[in-house]
Amino acid sequence: MRKVVKYVIIDILRSKMILGYTLLLFLMSYSVFSLEDNVAKGLLTLLNLELFIIPLVSIIFSTIYIYNSSEFIELLVSQPLKRKSIWLSLFTGLSTSLVVAFLIGCGLPIIFFEPTLTGVIMILTGSLLSVIFVTIALFVSVFMRDKTKGTGMAIFIWLYFAIMFDGFVLFLLFQFSDYPLEKPLMAIGFLNPIDMSRILILLRLDVSALMGYTGAVFRNFFGAPAGISIAMLSLIIWIAAPLYFSLNVFKKKDL
């Protein structure tokens, strides 16, 4: 398993796309903090970039990598290796590579300009988002054999979580405005890891105006300290659930 993980990490870190992704994150992060006099404003600006770019790159790159590595995966399956070990090795290699790219690109500037608990939470959130969308990519690629359809599905999932989900919440809010929707909408918020990541950071920054309806309800119910813990737990579940289901499918899949 260690050899497979090492091979995947080295293979990915040599990729020009990952090198470009790391450089892009670093330039954006450094520019944001350099142009803003207020560090808190810089964090908010970087947060908006982080919530869109990191999930997009993580899910598309991981999906394409799995499809392009199909022959390599078939070779590993033909060896006396457990399928569980193979799949977890691919997950570990992809997650580690993308998290390292994020830590270099965003983590270093954040630590340099904002070496506080807020900065650490933002780094942790970005790392969790990278891993979450790797697991979603694994889930998509193991269910759909066709590369084109799988990549299209990955892009659609990103669009849903990043853009369409908020529209869906607003639609429910307007359609059922006469009913108490606080608890249902708070429960729906757990279904979007990007939304939970945003709430996690904004709870720490205490920027009520930018939390949106779901974030405001979340804060009213749990408060800042408990809300941060619950949001963090939900992100961990978002890692475990897709990985668990994709692993079960991969064990039984006829390659």
N, C-alpha and C positions, 0 to 999 in steps of 0.2 A: 504493500500500500504506500509506503514512504517513497519508493522509487517512482510510482505512478504520479504521486502528488508533486514530487520534485520535477519530473519531466513536464507536467502540465504547467507548473509555475514558470519554469525556464522558458518554455515554448511561448507562453502568453506574454511574459515580460519582454521578449524579443520583438513582439508585434509592434509595427509602426503605429497602429491605431491606439494601443495602450500608451505608448510614449507620447503621442500627440494629445491624447486625453489628459495625461498627467500634466503636460506643459500648459494646456489650455486652462485647466483648473488652477494651476499655480499663477498664471498671468492674470486671470480674472480675480482671484482672491487677493493678490497683492495690489492690483489696481483699485479694487473696491475699498480696501482699507487705506490706501494712500490718498485717494480722492476725497474721502469722508473725514471731516474733522472729529465727528462723534463716532466712537467705536461701536456703540449700540446700533447706530444707523447702518454702519458697515456690515454688521452681523445680519441685520434684517435684509439688506440688499443681497448679501451672499446666500442667505436662506432661500430666497426666491429662486436664485440660480441653481442652488443645490437641489431643490425639490423637483426641478424639471430635468436637469442635465444628468444627474447621477442615475436615477431610475431608467432613463432612456438609454444611456450607454450600457448600463449593466444588463438590461434585459435583451437588447439587440445583439450586443457582442457575445453574450453567453449562448443565446439561441443559435447564432451562426456558427459559433465554435463547436457546439455539440453536433450540429449537422455535418460540418466539415470534418469532424473527427470520427465519423461513423465507421470507417474502415479500421481505424485504430481501436475503437471500442469493440468491434467484432473480433479483432486479434486478441484483445485482452480476455474476452469471454471464452475464447477457444483454449486459453491457458488454464491451469489448475488454480484459478482465482475465484473467490466468491463474488457473485454479482453485487452484493451489498458493498463489499470493499471497493469494487471498481467505481460504482456510482458515488460513493462517499468521497473517493479520491478525486473524481472529477469536480464534485461540489467544493471540496476543500481547496483544490488548485485554483479554480475560477474565483472563489470568494477571496482567497488570500491575495491573489494578484490584483483584483479590483480594489480591495481595501487598501493595499499598499499604495496603489496609484492615487487613491483619494487622500490618504494620509500625507503623502508627499505634496500633492497638488493643493489641498485645502488645509490639511492639518498643520503643516509648518507655518503658514502665514497666520492662522488663527492663534496658535500658541505664541507666536512672536508679538502679535498686536493685542491679543486678549487672553493672557495666561490665567484665566479664572475658571471657576466651576461652570459658568455659562459657556465658555469656549470649549471646555472638555465635553459637556453635554452635546454641543453642536457637532463635535468630531465624532462622538459615539453614535449620534443619530445618523450622520452621513454614512458611517461604516455599516450600521444596521440596514439602512436603505439599500446599500450596495449588495449585501448578502440576501436580503429579501427578494430583490428582483433577479438575482441569480437563481434562487430556488424556484421562482415563478417561470423562468426561462427553461429550467430543467423539466418542470411539470408540462410545459407546452411542447417541448421537443420530444418527450417520451410518448406523448399521446398522438402527435401528428407526424406521420412519416414524411410527408411532402415538405421540402425545405421552404418553398415559396409560401405555402399556406401557413406553415409554422411561424415564419418571420412576420407575415401579415398579421397573424393572431397576436404575436408579441407586441407589435406596434399598436394594435387596437387596445390591448390591455393597458398599455402605458397611457394612451389617449383617454381611456375611461377613468383611470385613477387620477391623472394629472388635470384633466379638463372637464370631462363629462360628468363626473361624480358630483361636483359642486352644483352643476345645473340640475341634476336629479334631486338633490337636497332642496334647492330653491323651489323646484316644481312641487314637491310634496308640501313644502311650507305654505305656498300660496293656495294650493288645492284644498288643504285641510286646516286652514288658518283658524277656523272656529273651534278646533279641538286642541286639547293640551298635547303638544307634540314633543315636549322637552325630552322625556325619557326615550321614546322611539327614535328620535333623531340622534340622541347620544349613542344609542345602541348601533345605529346605522354607521356612525362615525368610526366605529371599530372595524368596519369592513373596508376601510381605506388606509393603508399604511402611510401614504403620503400625507393624508389629513392628520393622522396621529403624530407624525413627525413634526408637522407644523405646529400643532398644539403643544407638543412637548417643549419646543424651543420658546414659543411665545409665552407659555406659563412661566418659564424661567425669567424671560425678559419683562414680564408683566405689562405687555402691550395689549390692552383689552380691545382697542379699536380695530386691531388687525386680526383678531381671533376668529371673526365670523360668528355665525349663529351657533354652530356646533361647538366651537371653542369656548364661547361664553357660557353655554349650558354646562359644558364639561367642567369649567372652573367653578361655577356655582354649586355643582353637586359634590365635587371632590376637594376643591381648594387646590392651591399650587403644589404643596409637597406630595399629598396623596395622588393628585392628578398626574404628576410626573412619574410616579411609580407605576400607576395603572397603565399609562401610555407606553412606558418602557416594556411592561409585561406583554401588552398587546403586540408590540413589534417582534418580541421573541417568539410569540405564538405564530406570527406571520412567517417566521423562518421555519419553524418546526413542521407546521401543517403541510405546506406544499412539498417540502422535502420528503416527508413521510409517505405521502400519496404517490409521488413520482418514483420513490424507491420501490414501493410495492408493485407498481406497474412494470418497472424495469426488471424486477426479479422474474416475472412471468412472461415478459415480452419475447416473441419469437423474432430474433434478429435475422 
